[in-house]
């Protein structure tokens, strides 16, 4: 009888804890801010055109004091739809810095920090999807580059009507994105806070990363199908 009671209360505790986490996950992942003037504006790679649209909107409103728009993320250069979108806006003078060799968010953050230091700039607006902002902030904090302690970053949301951090679980796109970001955040923690200090970063990248990528793809696919039904 005692075992049954213990099991019941354990299951109940997990249900309560799980419900609390799910209901508050949007607030945890979304730490985006209102835009404030900075030296440069960075439109991160990935997603759809929402990021570059928001970045260009901020650029037109003179949020970049140096009039520089940075595009990061792996791309085919001239075939990048973001470039085509910017050109379609017929802006006569726009300074675009292309960082198309950055393959993931970690590399994007390294590039941004390094660029600011090399140019003697001190601040950047980083535009991405709202639930991506927690992982961006995490990576900015763990990436240590000389002379980067005084840099300031303003993470701005590009998310449209599909994202509401309070009610994200009511939108399938938001739920899938939040699920994927949670997975990536946990992976990043194990990679950079555990594996790297132990000197296992190369082992982690070689053996764990491929497995993690495959698990994430299947996880997102399963989550989408489950939530869709």
Rosetta blueprint (number, residue, H / E / L):
1 X L
2 X H
3 X H
4 X H
5 X H
6 X H
7 X H
8 X H
9 X H
10 X H
11 X H
12 X H
13 X H
14 X H
15 X H
16 X H
17 X H
18 X H
19 X H
20 X H
21 X H
22 X H
23 X H
24 X H
25 X H
26 X H
27 X H
28 X H
29 X H
30 X L
31 X L
32 X L
33 X E
34 X L
35 X L
36 X L
37 X L
38 X E
39 X E
40 X E
41 X E
42 X E
43 X E
44 X L
45 X L
46 X L
47 X L
48 X L
49 X L
50 X H
51 X H
52 X H
53 X H
54 X H
55 X H
56 X H
57 X H
58 X H
59 X H
60 X H
61 X L
62 X L
63 X L
64 X E
65 X E
66 X E
67 X E
68 X E
69 X E
70 X E
71 X E
72 X E
73 X L
74 X L
75 X L
76 X L
77 X H
78 X H
79 X H
80 X L
81 X H
82 X H
83 X H
84 X H
85 X H
86 X H
87 X H
88 X H
89 X L
90 X L
91 X L
92 X L
93 X L
94 X L
95 X E
96 X E
97 X E
98 X E
99 X E
100 X L
101 X L
102 X L
103 X L
104 X L
105 X H
106 X H
107 X H
108 X H
109 X H
110 X H
111 X H
112 X H
113 X H
114 X H
115 X H
116 X H
117 X H
118 X H
119 X L
120 X L
121 X L
122 X L
123 X E
124 X E
125 X E
126 X E
127 X E
128 X E
129 X L
130 X H
131 X H
132 X H
133 X H
134 X H
135 X H
136 X H
137 X H
138 X H
139 X H
140 X H
141 X H
142 X H
143 X L
144 X L
145 X L
146 X L
147 X L
148 X L
149 X L
150 X L
151 X L
152 X E
153 X E
154 X E
155 X E
156 X E
157 X E
158 X L
159 X L
160 X L
161 X L
162 X L
163 X L
164 X L
165 X L
166 X L
167 X L
168 X H
169 X H
170 X H
171 X L
172 X H
173 X H
174 X H
175 X H
176 X H
177 X H
178 X H
179 X H
180 X H
181 X H
182 X H
183 X H
184 X H
185 X H
186 X H
187 X H
188 X H
189 X H
190 X H
191 X H
192 X H
193 X H
194 X H
195 X H
196 X L
197 X L
198 X L
199 X L
200 X L
201 X H
202 X H
203 X H
204 X H
205 X H
206 X H
207 X H
208 X H
209 X H
210 X H
211 X H
212 X H
213 X H
214 X H
215 X H
216 X H
217 X H
218 X H
219 X H
220 X H
221 X H
222 X H
223 X H
224 X H
225 X H
226 X H
227 X H
228 X H
229 X L
